[in-house]
Amino acid sequence: MIAYVLTALIAPIFLYAFRSWRASRLVTLALVASGVVAILFVWHPDLANDLAAAMGVGRGADLVIYVYCLLSFILILDLSLKLKAQHQVITRLAREIALANPKQSTRKSP
């Protein structure tokens, strides 16, 4: 029963992935790959345990959590770098607008 629920919760990942194909093919491929692996592990949990044992991890669930943490850190770093780049672009645009449209000071000079 839980496998059906988890599969239904994972399925929207594929919809989102294919909707973002034009924006980023790499993200689409990564989402599809992670969705396939997630569904594979949901329906065949022994595969996760076997893979974990081959990698020296005690349980498949532990391996999934480790991989999730690693991917989360990578995504946070990626988003942080993109945010920094956007901040730099906004700063540059603000400077160009300020230089293109100088306003006279309303203060009286002594």
Secondary structure as UniProt FT lines:
FT   HELIX           2..19
FT   TURN            20..23
FT   HELIX           25..43
FT   HELIX           45..54
FT   TURN            55..56
FT   HELIX           60..100
//
